[in-house]
């Protein structure tokens, strides 16, 4: 995914947006490792989302998924992959969200 950032985002995104993109990519690499995009399937991506969900709010997961989905869509456009494992991602109820809800009562 680093090639995607270097090709499509570096210099094109605002500074803070670029930092957020790099942070999202770092989280993916830390949890999934360096994997060919063509080897990442929907069940593997879902396990990744479930694994990191307790550490992030739903909105953070959604923003991260949007960034990753964009990388996969660009990869599809250039013919590197034929399907997008990030499509129709469902977000689990996270522990972080549960704590926030309890505080509101």
N, C-alpha and C positions, 0 to 999 in steps of 0.2 A: 504493500500500500504506500510505501514511501515514494515509489515512482509516481504514483497518482498525485501526491502532494507536490512533488518537484515539477511535474508536468502541468498540472491544472490549477494549483492553488498558490504556490509560492510566488509572491509578487502581485498576485491578482486579488488576494483577500486583504482586508484591513489587518493591522497588526494584531489586535486582540482576537479577531476571528481566526487568524493563522495560528495563534497560540492554542485556541480551543480545538482546532482541527488536529494539531500535533498531539495534544493531550489525549484526544479520543483515539488516535492511532497508537499511541503509546500503551493505552489500556488494552487495546485489542492485542497488540504484539505481546504484552506481558502475560495475558491470559490464554491466548491461543498459540502464540509463537509465530515464527516465520513459516507461513504455509502458502503454497500457491493458491491464488484466488480460485482456480478451477477445482481445487481439492476441498474447499470449504462449502459444505452443504447446509441445508436449512436446519436439520437436527443439531449439527455442531454449533451453528450460530445461536440456536435457541438455548443450548446448554451454556454457552458463553453469557448470554443475557441473564439467565437464571443464576449463574454463579456470581455475577457482579451486582445483581439487583439489590441485595441487602445493604450495599454500601452507598447507594445513590437514590435520589428521589426519582419519581416517575418522569418528571420533566427533564431531568438530566439524562436519563436513559433515552428519552425520546430525541433529545438534541444529539446525543452521541450516535444513535441509530440513523438519524437523518444524514449526518456526515458520512457514516460508513456506507449507507445506501447510495449516496451520491458517487462514492468511489466505485461501487459495483455497477452502477448505471453507466458511468464513463467507460468502465472495462467492457461492458456489453457493447457499447457503441463502437469500440475499436476491435471487437471480435475476440477478445481474450477469454471471455466466458459466455455461456448461453443462457444462464438463469441467474436470478438474483436471490440469494438466500436471506436477504434482509426484508424482502417484501412481506407485507401483512404481519409484521412482528407484533406479538402480544406481549404485554409487560406484566410480570407477576406483581402481586401486592408485596411491596418491599418492607423490610423491617423498619427502615428509616421512615417510610410513610406511616406505618403503624404507630410509631412513637409520636409523630407530629399530630396524628388524630387524637391520641390519648391526652395530649397537652391541651387541646382545644376544649375539653369538657370541664 
